[in-house]
């Protein structure tokens, strides 16, 4: 089911662009510190504030930005609406999306790199959004510090109507909107744990990443 005649507000631009507005499934991706979660939290908050639509945010159980029921991005954007925290297995498909999309018009899923769903399972979730004419926003890292693709993010992009790639300020040369890679600061081997820590990783542009900065 395609969506038409929607008015959706965005905190930065006033409203979504036409491609976002007409999409059932949108993925925001890129390196660390690029503003993916900030975009998602601001977007859901503005939809909730300026329309009568119901919004929901889904988070992996590894998420570390919950503070007194306020979800805060690394850039300081806040979301205070309804939140569902996944179980330790981080399977999005464990939720009943046929019921979720009956109640909520806009659903955001943050830090999707932690999801353990298969390609088929992600596909089924996106299909529920399309069947009901609702909107599903994904947000997460595209690659790890070794440039290996995160499977869940790849699956989400495969089934998205729109993919928005963000760039960050390079931590090496300080050039704005140039960083497309994520570099690890520590030698800690437990990658799953430190991926969500604020200071463990930093964004670099192509030149700085390959020069070993």
Steps between C-alpha positions, in 0.01 A plus 500: 500500500657829390461810713355824370402847623712491813631801688795415721715748687876485541681707760763625256319543168138547610385188317636186341618520143277341238698176482487449875135597509403240240711214640376220721849384600795740548852419619737762644857372509863607509797506742511588869403856598331574167162594646296188420339462842462876532304506175279212615426640848426850372282362224288281727471777760386754243247262347357438846490871583361641176262227386245264654704199388628240747873431507712221649875457547655152516848455649741206537569385854859624462387862478674729750319829442199449727487750787190525720275383216652762267688368197794727417720482190874565517433848360244571772173449309225373732208266450242462778231292327412132515800263495530124457827337608582174323597186688859382535476328161420831325260345250271759349287221358413386854257793521148479362518762228149433376381630839765775517400653167135493602586729791798704377533702180876557517745248643872569539764232563834633620845333512388236251854363468427305820198316358536124457216456249550320171438662164162327471397620845590862425310468172185385681517799736532744210212331322274565799576872468410494132181298546369743761627816334703591808858630520802308629825687565828310547814664636843347552864454407572359155848352572723416795852634556641230268262618224299181528132555426249450778259237374186646656568846357561346158170312520315817603648691206414216262130544578487878542323739266753766592856486639653816648874485562645748744859616531669631815768755578835324463676456833836502320498806274188668646335534160122525522282234332798298378517201736357177360692250714505406868833440676553325835695674777550201727643150464209353699396176328136499611371690199131453578536673834713796401319588178250702699748681722529866413880525494600158367465592133543810289424602139766547232503604137650272234845664509531504879372146540751355254787714630464331838383800705 
